Amino acid sequence: MLLKTFRWAFVVTALGLAAGVLYDGWTALGIVAILSVLEISLSFDNAVINAGILKKMNAFWQRIFLTVGIVIAVFGMRLVFPVVIVAISARLSPWNAVHLALTDKDRYQELVTDAHPSIAAFGGMFLMMIFLDFVFEDREIKWLGRLERPLAKLGRVDMLSVCVALIALLVSATVFGAHAHQHGGTHADKAETVLLAGVAGLITYMVVGGLSGFFEQRLEDEEEREQEAEEEAERSGRSGSPVKLAGKAAFFMFLYLEVLDASFSFDGVIGAFAITNDIVLMALGLGIGAMYVRSLTVYLVRQGTLDDYVYLEHGAHYAIGALSVILLVTIQYEINEIITGLVGVVLIGASFWSSVRRNRALRTGS
């Protein structure tokens, strides 16, 4: 099961490392390997969250997620995205941005760094909305009860998550603008850009999440009717089969997963520039890491890990919340990528250990 699920990740690893050696020798192999580990460590929480969504889909859409989805993830976010943000921020054509990335890597990295506030605002707001909608919802299973119970009560207030997220965005943009003004105003005009990018992230979350939720609700209504039909079939001696997310519902869930993956990849792409400014090596390393994250997502679904370790989803959402705050903070201040990765690993590890302790307690009846 393990080898079957990760076989394509192993194949891509071998091809990616070989391509790195052919491109720039053995040093490139080391850089690609480091970038792969960076992507996996920063995106482990992504796999847990994705698994919670992917388990609702049927086998066809799970395959689409691993095939078409990985093409979007690797080529879209890990190769095209860094070029696009440079093209937009520097007002260059995509071709000129690619030419710049290959011929003047220092200038290319400078332009990406210059575009970071907008990227961080967009990704930070999208991820923060995921976290807030999770903690403000009253759930039967609670990991940190003393924190989650009062938050669930607060969540009864309509649009509270949107208000909290917008306040965080306003604080980030205000601090960024004030700091830029004190230091000569070179970035003062970008405070408005940060606001616009953050609002765009919020709108993206609400549109994509709203559409997926709408079609998921329609599917649940269909499932209720299907279940009634199955019960009727059993009473009459016939047999039925359960329905999983498909059609328009699955399409919008797939779209939601892709936007989610894009938001998660922001920190990986930006963090990669601390290691290399070569877009070829970056695409190879982050692409290998993305394949492992995708395969891990499917593995968690097929093994039923989220059902066995019930606090994992909580830990992943807290890691998302931490990452969203980190992204907003990095609009103004630099934070080491090691810290970003460790925060997620520690939170998910703690939730896993809590799940293990819970399962032991249930088995012993204590």
N, C-alpha and C positions, 0 to 999 in steps of 0.2 A: 504493500500500500504506500509506504513512504517513498520507495524508489519510483513507483509509477507516477505519483503526484509530482515529484520533483525532477523527473527525468529531463524535461525541457529546460529547467533551470540549470542542470548540470551541463547539458549540451551548450547552452548559451554561454556558460562560464568558460568552457574549454575554447569555444570560438572567440569569445571576447578577449581572453588572455592571449591567445595566439595572434589575434589582430593587433593587440597592443604591442607585442614583440616585433611584429612585422612593420608596424608604423614607426616606432621610435626606440626599438631595442629593449633590453632587459629592465632598464629603469622605468619604462612605460608600464611593464608588467606589474611592478610594485605599486605604481600609482593607481592603476586600474583596480588592483586587489584592495587597496586602502579605500578607494571610493566605493567599492561594492560593500565593504563592511560598514562604512559610514551610512550608506543608504538603508541597509537592513536595520541598523541600530536606531536610526531616526524614524523609521517607518513601521516598526513592529506594532505599534498601537494602531496604525492604519490597517494592518492585516486583521486585527481583532474586530475593529469596527466594521470593516468590509464583510467579514464572515457573518456578522449579525444580520446584514442586509442580504448577502448572497444566499443564505440558507432558505430564504423565502422564494427563491427562483427555481425554475425547473432545470433539468440537466442541459437543455439546449442553451439557455441563457448563461449558465455557468461556463459552458464551452466558449460562448461569445466573449465572456469576460476574460478568459485566458488567451484568446486568439486576437480578435479585433481590439479588445481592450488593452492588451499588452502592446500592440502596435501604437495605439494612441499614447499610452503611458511612456514608452521608450522614445519613440521618434517625436511625439508631440511635446511632451513636457521636458524630456532630458536633452533633446537636440534642438528642436524648433523653438521652444519657449525662450531659452537664453538669447537666441538670435532675434526673436520678435521684440523682446523687451528693449534690446539695444536699438533696434530699428525705430521703434516708437519714440523712445526717450531722446535719441539723437537725431530724429527726423531723417533717417536714412532709408533707402530701399532695402528690402530683405537681401538682395544680392550683394549690395555694398556692405551690409552688416556681416554676411558670411565671409566676404573678402577680407574685411577688417579683422574678424576673428581668427582667420588663418594667417594673416600677414603682419598684424600689429596687435599681439595678444595683450600687451600692457594697456594699450588704449581701450581695447575691448573690455577688459576687466574694470577699468575706470568707469566706463559707461554703464556697466551692469551695476556697479556699486552705487552710482548716481541714481539709478532707477530703483534701488532697494526700498526706499520708504514707501513707494506706491505698491510694490509687490507685497511687502510686509503688512500694509494696511488692508489690502484685499484679502490675503490669506488669513490674517489674524482675525478679521471680522467673520469670515466664513466659518472658521474653526470654533470661534467663541460662541457662535449661535448654536452649533452642534452641542457643545458642552452645556450651555445654559438651558436649552430645551430638554436635555437629559436630566439635569439636577433639579429642575423646577417641576418635573413630572412625578406624581406620587406612584411609587413602585412597590409591589408586594415584597420583593427581596431588596434589602438595604444593606450596603456594606458598612458605611460609616453612619450609623443610625442617628447619632447626636447631631450630625451636620445635615444629613439628608432629610430628616423629618421636618425641621423648621423650613428648609428650602422648599420642600414639597408644598407646605402650607402657603408660603409666599407665592408659589407658582400659580395659585388660584387667581391671582391678579392678571387680568388680560394684558397681553403684549409686554409683560415685565421683562422678558428676555431681550426684546428689541430695545427697550429703554436702557437696560444695563449696558448692552453692547454699544449703543450710540454714545452713552456717557463715557465709556472707555475710549471710544474713537475721538471724541471731542477733547478729552484730556491729553491723549497722545499727540493730536494735531496742534493743540495749544502749546504744549511743552516744546514740541519740535519747532514751531514758529518763533516762540520766545527765545529759544536757544540760538536759532539762526540769526535773529535780529541782533542779539548781543554780540555775535561774532561776525559782524559785517554784513549780514543779510544775504549771503550768497545762496541760502536755501529758503529764505523767508517766503518767497513766492510758492514754494512747494508745499507749504502747509495746506493750501487749498487743494492741491493735487492729492495729498494724503487723505483729506476728507472725502474727495470724490471717489478715490479708489476704495476707501473703506465702505462708503455707501453702496458702491458697485458690488462689493463682496456680500453685503447684507441683502441686496436685491437679488443677486444670483442665488443665494441660499434660499430665500423665500420663494422664488419662482420655481426652481428645480425641485426643492423639497415639497412645495405646495402641489405641483403637478404629480409627483410620485405618490404623495399621500392621497391625492384625489383618486388616482387610478387604483391604488392599493385598497382604498375603502370600497371602490366598486368591485374589486376582486373578492373582498371579504363577503360582500353581499351575495356574489355569485356562489361563493363557497358554502354559504349558509343554505342557499337554495339547492346546491349539489348535495349537501349533507342530508337535507330533508328527502331528496330524491333517492339517496343511498339507503336511508332508513326504510323508505317505502319499498325499495327494491329488495332489501333483506326480508321484509315481512312477506313479500310475494315470492321469495325464493331466488331472486336474481342477485347478481353481484355488481358492485360499482368500484370506482377508483378515485382516490383523492386528487384534488387539483392543486397545482403550485403556480406561483406567479408567472404569468405569460402575457403575450400580446402587448398592448399599450402600457399596461401596468409595469411589466418587466422592462420595456424600453425606457421608461422614465426612471425606473430604479437604476438601470444601467447608466443612464445619463448622470444621475445623482452620484453614482459610484465614481464616474470619471472626473466630475468636478471635485469630488472629495479627494480623489487621488492627486489631482492637480494641486489642491490646497496643501496637502501633506508634503508634496514634493518641493514646495517653495524653499523650505529650510535646507533640504538636501542639495538643491541646485545652488543656492547662495553659499552654503557651507563648502561646496566643492571648490569654489574659487579660492578658499584658503589653502587648498592643496595643489591645484593646477588651474591655469587659465586657458588650457588647450581644450577646445570644444570636442575634439575627436576622442581624447582620453576621457573627458567628462561623460560623454554619451555612452562610451563603452562601460565604464565603471558603474555609473548610475543605472544603466540599462540592465546590467547583471543583477544588481541589487533589487531592482524593480521586479525582475522575474522571480526571485526568491520570495518577495513579499506577496506576489500574486499566488504562487504555488502554496505558500503557507496559509493564505486565506482559504483556498479550496480544501487544504488538509484539515483545517479547523472545522470546516463545515461537515466534511465527510466523516470525520472521527467523532463528531458531536461534542467537541471539547467545550464549547460554550455552555452546553447543557450540563456537563459534568462539573465544570468549574464556574459557578454562577457569578462570582465576583470579578471575573476577567473583564467583562464588558464595562463594569464600573471603573476598574483601574485604567482601562483604555480611554474612557471619557475624561477622567481626571487628568490623564496625560495630554489629551487634546486641549483641555482648559489651560494647562501649564504652557503648552506650546503656543497657544493663541496669545497668551500674555507675553511670552518671550518674543514673539514676532512683533507685537506692538511696541515693546521696550526697545527692540533693535532698530526701530525707526530713528531713534536718537542715540542709543548706546550700543556698543559692541558687546556681544555675549559669545563666549567660546562654544563651538559646536559640540565639544565633549560634554559640557554641562547640559546642553539641550538634549543630547542622546541619553545621558544618564538619568535625567528626570523621568523620562518615559519608561526606561527599563526598570527603575526603582519602583515606580507606581504600579506597573503591571506585575512585577515580581511580588510585591506586597499583596496585591489582590489575588494572585495565584496561590500564595502561601495561605492566605485567609480561606480560600476555597478548599484547599487540602485539609485544613484544620476543621472546617465545617463538615466536610464529608466524613472525616474520622469520627467526629462527635455524633453524627447521625447514625453511623454504623454501630457505635458502642451504646447508642440510646441515651447519651448524657446530654 
